[in-house]
């Protein structure tokens, strides 16, 4: 809460990034109880950390068969936000790319987190429904305006308590393992009958017989005749 010029109390929306970024399409900020599945980064003495470090690279963690790290800018990414614009910036970066094959690319759906230590909940930030493609020319994705510093530094919001905070990440790799099925409809193709004649029927001793291949509408077809009579069972 804050006071405007008339003395009235007004409530600020700390979850939304400031103008001109307030209309960022697709980015959602919701809370949940479940901790992130793949990475938790706790920082003690955050005020000292923020004074001395412009960009922090977390340790490497594994998710989906690949190695990742978090990139944290405690005063915002100035290369993308000018002077930082009063926000914390947080990104997911793929690590150890030198071990990946030439021309690699990885499609990922991911979420980033900030822990609310008072409510015991995780603020979850994601580009809802978006699949991000990591490749040699684009090794990191994330949020330039993850959270307003004014909100983050206010201990009553629960993100920075006793000068300690926790960030996190979930990473889900989209594998290309889909099953393909193709159905083609043919409207009364010409020569669409297969004739199959069995000679010397009483002397047949196989469980099944196949007709010769026949070309119908550009495809190869044949008929299989199965016998299930008791005298064929041995």
RODO-2510 file (C-alpha; in nm, 4 decimals, decimal comma):
residues 234
     n   res          X          Y          Z
     1     x     0,0000     0,0000     0,0000
     2     x     0,1099     0,3605    -0,0665
     3     x    -0,0347     0,7115    -0,0347
     4     x    -0,1156     0,9340    -0,3340
     5     x    -0,0997     1,3175    -0,3335
     6     x    -0,4512     1,3497    -0,1906
     7     x    -0,3600     1,1319     0,1058
     8     x    -0,5680     0,8360    -0,0089
     9     x    -0,4273     0,4855     0,0190
    10     x    -0,3697     0,3054    -0,3083
    11     x    -0,2688    -0,0546    -0,3731
    12     x     0,0151    -0,1348    -0,6121
    13     x     0,0187    -0,4344    -0,8420
    14     x     0,3634    -0,5703    -0,7610
    15     x     0,3223    -0,8808    -0,9800
    16     x     0,2941    -0,6828    -1,3053
    17     x     0,6056    -0,5277    -1,4607
    18     x     0,6155    -0,1476    -1,4846
    19     x     0,5332     0,0556    -1,7945
    20     x     0,6223     0,0270    -2,0764
    21     x     0,6325    -0,3494    -2,0064
    22     x     0,2893    -0,3787    -1,8435
    23     x     0,1293    -0,5226    -2,1561
    24     x     0,3696    -0,8152    -2,2051
    25     x     0,1453    -1,0744    -2,3763
    26     x     0,1186    -1,4272    -2,2426
    27     x     0,3282    -1,3868    -1,9251
    28     x     0,1469    -1,5166    -1,6159
    29     x     0,2302    -1,4805    -1,2461
    30     x     0,0462    -1,7185    -1,0115
    31     x     0,1212    -1,8788    -0,6737
    32     x     0,1352    -2,2490    -0,5920
    33     x     0,2266    -2,4751    -0,2981
    34     x     0,4441    -2,7256    -0,4861
    35     x     0,8171    -2,6404    -0,4997
    36     x     0,9953    -2,6373    -0,8376
    37     x     1,0991    -2,9811    -0,9610
    38     x     1,4489    -2,9169    -1,0910
    39     x     1,6321    -2,6274    -0,9270
    40     x     1,6258    -2,4228    -0,6048
    41     x     1,8716    -2,1381    -0,5529
    42     x     1,8941    -1,9871    -0,2024
    43     x     2,0859    -1,6638    -0,1464
    44     x     2,1802    -1,5496     0,2033
    45     x     2,2989    -1,1927     0,2769
    46     x     2,1220    -1,0774    -0,0378
    47     x     2,1903    -0,7080     0,0277
    48     x     2,5670    -0,7716     0,0232
    49     x     2,5242    -1,0018    -0,2782
    50     x     2,3351    -0,7312    -0,4723
    51     x     2,5951    -0,4646    -0,3902
    52     x     2,8863    -0,6671    -0,5241
    53     x     2,7419    -0,8780    -0,8085
    54     x     2,5802    -0,7533    -1,1279
    55     x     2,5173    -1,0993    -1,2764
    56     x     2,5210    -1,4369    -1,1005
    57     x     2,5452    -1,7773    -1,2683
    58     x     2,4093    -2,0638    -1,0594
    59     x     2,5563    -2,4104    -1,0424
    60     x     2,4651    -2,6538    -1,3182
    61     x     2,1610    -2,8800    -1,2765
    62     x     2,0140    -3,1489    -1,5020
    63     x     1,6632    -3,1684    -1,6456
    64     x     1,5295    -3,3564    -1,9476
    65     x     1,8698    -3,5063    -2,0231
    66     x     2,0440    -3,1669    -2,0592
    67     x     2,2458    -2,9369    -1,8319
    68     x     2,1115    -2,5944    -1,7275
    69     x     2,1839    -2,2987    -1,5014
    70     x     2,0065    -1,9867    -1,3784
    71     x     2,1278    -1,6346    -1,4590
    72     x     2,0255    -1,3769    -1,1972
    73     x     2,0602    -0,9991    -1,2276
    74     x     1,9744    -0,8576    -0,8806
    75     x     1,9371    -0,5036    -1,0207
    76     x     1,8006    -0,6015    -1,3604
    77     x     1,9666    -0,6787    -1,6912
    78     x     2,0875    -0,3327    -1,7929
    79     x     2,1664    -0,4443    -2,1471
    80     x     1,7969    -0,5143    -2,2009
    81     x     1,6328    -0,2825    -1,9466
    82     x     1,8478     0,0261    -1,9754
    83     x     1,9269     0,1157    -1,6131
    84     x     1,7574    -0,2049    -1,4951
    85     x     1,4162    -0,0346    -1,4686
    86     x     1,3749    -0,1319    -1,1028
    87     x     1,3254    -0,5026    -1,1679
    88     x     1,5005    -0,8306    -1,0975
    89     x     1,5927    -1,0225    -1,4145
    90     x     1,6103    -1,4031    -1,4184
    91     x     1,6902    -1,6393    -1,7057
    92     x     1,7315    -2,0080    -1,7842
    93     x     2,0497    -2,0901    -1,9758
    94     x     2,1549    -2,4203    -2,1311
    95     x     2,5000    -2,5269    -2,0111
    96     x     2,7853    -2,7394    -2,1498
    97     x     2,6779    -2,6807    -2,5098
    98     x     3,0216    -2,7946    -2,6299
    99     x     2,9082    -3,1533    -2,5663
   100     x     2,6020    -3,1215    -2,7913
   101     x     2,6044    -3,2310    -3,1578
   102     x     2,6482    -2,9841    -3,4432
   103     x     2,3247    -2,8059    -3,5285
   104     x     2,1589    -2,8922    -3,1956
   105     x     1,8292    -2,7399    -3,0922
   106     x     1,6118    -2,8092    -2,7876
   107     x     1,2452    -2,7168    -2,7447
   108     x     1,1522    -2,6375    -2,3849
   109     x     0,8591    -2,5330    -2,1701
   110     x     0,9855    -2,3829    -1,8440
   111     x     0,8783    -2,1905    -1,5330
   112     x     1,0784    -1,9664    -1,2989
   113     x     0,9984    -1,9171    -0,9288
   114     x     1,0385    -1,6849    -0,6312
   115     x     0,9552    -1,8285    -0,2883
   116     x     0,7139    -1,6395    -0,0604
   117     x     0,8535    -1,7288     0,2827
   118     x     0,5571    -1,5823     0,4705
   119     x     0,2787    -1,7558     0,2791
   120     x     0,4913    -2,0678     0,2147
   121     x     0,4045    -2,0473    -0,1555
   122     x     0,5956    -2,0108    -0,4793
   123     x     0,5331    -1,7212    -0,7151
   124     x     0,5416    -1,8936    -1,0543
   125     x     0,6299    -1,6943    -1,3661
   126     x     0,5955    -1,8361    -1,7161
   127     x     0,5272    -1,7413    -2,0725
   128     x     0,2042    -1,9410    -2,0648
   129     x     0,1901    -2,2189    -2,3228
   130     x     0,5023    -2,0977    -2,5053
   131     x     0,7656    -2,3428    -2,6231
   132     x     1,1106    -2,1838    -2,6347
   133     x     1,3736    -2,3097    -2,8791
   134     x     1,7292    -2,3172    -2,7463
   135     x     2,0090    -2,3352    -3,0059
   136     x     2,3635    -2,2145    -3,0663
   137     x     2,2540    -1,8554    -3,1326
   138     x     1,9972    -1,8452    -2,8493
   139     x     2,1198    -2,0193    -2,5349
   140     x     1,9039    -1,8406    -2,2749
   141     x     1,5409    -1,7438    -2,2217
   142     x     1,3735    -1,5749    -1,9295
   143     x     1,2229    -1,2563    -1,7940
   144     x     1,3799    -0,9110    -1,8044
   145     x     1,1171    -0,7881    -1,5558
   146     x     1,0683    -1,0894    -1,3300
   147     x     0,9640    -0,8873    -1,0235
   148     x     0,9701    -0,5253    -0,9112
   149     x     1,2592    -0,4528    -0,6737
   150     x     1,0225    -0,2423    -0,4634
   151     x     0,8063    -0,5489    -0,4116
   152     x     1,0990    -0,7885    -0,3677
   153     x     1,2774    -0,5739    -0,1066
   154     x     0,9620    -0,5265     0,1026
   155     x     0,9906    -0,7991     0,3689
   156     x     0,6124    -0,7991     0,4222
   157     x     0,5746    -0,9589     0,0775
   158     x     0,7785    -1,2596     0,1873
   159     x     1,0340    -1,2764    -0,0935
   160     x     1,3271    -1,1292     0,0985
   161     x     1,3125    -1,2254     0,4689
   162     x     1,6098    -1,1869     0,7050
   163     x     1,8106    -1,0861     0,3974
   164     x     1,7517    -1,4333     0,2459
   165     x     1,5620    -1,5361    -0,0699
   166     x     1,4973    -1,8424    -0,2860
   167     x     1,4596    -1,8704    -0,6649
   168     x     1,3782    -2,1818    -0,8663
   169     x     1,3161    -2,3400    -1,2051
   170     x     1,1284    -2,6216    -1,3757
   171     x     1,2380    -2,7368    -1,7191
   172     x     1,0410    -2,9710    -1,9439
   173     x     1,2070    -3,0753    -2,2704
   174     x     0,9749    -3,1486    -2,5636
   175     x     1,1066    -3,4621    -2,7353
   176     x     1,0314    -3,5391    -3,0994
   177     x     0,8870    -3,8874    -3,0464
   178     x     0,5352    -3,8455    -3,1828
   179     x     0,3686    -4,1366    -3,3643
   180     x     0,2644    -4,0474    -3,7188
   181     x    -0,0563    -4,1747    -3,8753
   182     x    -0,1759    -4,0852    -4,2236
   183     x    -0,5201    -4,1684    -4,3599
   184     x    -0,6028    -4,1252    -4,7301
   185     x    -0,9550    -4,1599    -4,8665
   186     x    -1,0011    -4,3001    -5,2183
   187     x    -1,3317    -4,2451    -5,3986
   188     x    -1,4162    -4,5614    -5,5953
   189     x    -1,0811    -4,6278    -5,7625
   190     x    -1,0799    -4,8085    -6,0950
   191     x    -0,9982    -5,1800    -6,0964
   192     x    -1,0721    -5,2049    -5,7259
   193     x    -1,1413    -5,5795    -5,7123
   194     x    -0,8912    -5,8449    -5,6118
   195     x    -0,9598    -6,1975    -5,7340
   196     x    -0,7986    -6,4774    -5,5379
   197     x    -0,8455    -6,8395    -5,6470
   198     x    -0,7297    -7,1361    -5,4396
   199     x    -0,6646    -7,4513    -5,6402
   200     x    -0,6891    -7,8086    -5,4980
   201     x    -0,8670    -7,6862    -5,1867
   202     x    -0,8846    -8,0319    -5,0243
   203     x    -0,5057    -8,0644    -5,0380
   204     x    -0,4223    -7,7265    -4,8813
   205     x    -0,2097    -7,7689    -4,5679
   206     x    -0,1082    -7,4148    -4,4652
   207     x    -0,2773    -7,1940    -4,2080
   208     x    -0,2877    -6,8938    -4,4455
   209     x    -0,2469    -6,8023    -4,8130
   210     x    -0,1718    -6,4651    -4,9741
   211     x    -0,2920    -6,3413    -5,3120
   212     x    -0,0528    -6,1814    -5,5634
   213     x     0,0059    -5,8070    -5,5195
   214     x    -0,2319    -5,5835    -5,7119
   215     x    -0,1923    -5,2097    -5,7841
   216     x    -0,5047    -5,0098    -5,6911
   217     x    -0,4946    -4,6263    -5,6913
   218     x    -0,1155    -4,6252    -5,6791
   219     x    -0,0927    -4,8541    -5,3772
   220     x    -0,0028    -5,2235    -5,3446
   221     x    -0,2738    -5,4526    -5,2019
   222     x    -0,3167    -5,8240    -5,1391
   223     x    -0,5659    -6,0589    -4,9741
   224     x    -0,4768    -6,3000    -4,6937
   225     x    -0,6998    -6,6024    -4,6340
   226     x    -0,6728    -6,7743    -4,2944
   227     x    -0,7957    -7,1246    -4,2123
   228     x    -0,9195    -7,2021    -3,8632
   229     x    -1,0786    -7,5429    -3,9271
   230     x    -0,9909    -7,8160    -3,6740
   231     x    -0,8311    -8,0433    -3,9324
   232     x    -0,5590    -7,7830    -3,9881
   233     x    -0,4570    -7,7847    -3,6225
   234     x    -0,1562    -8,0071    -3,5512
***
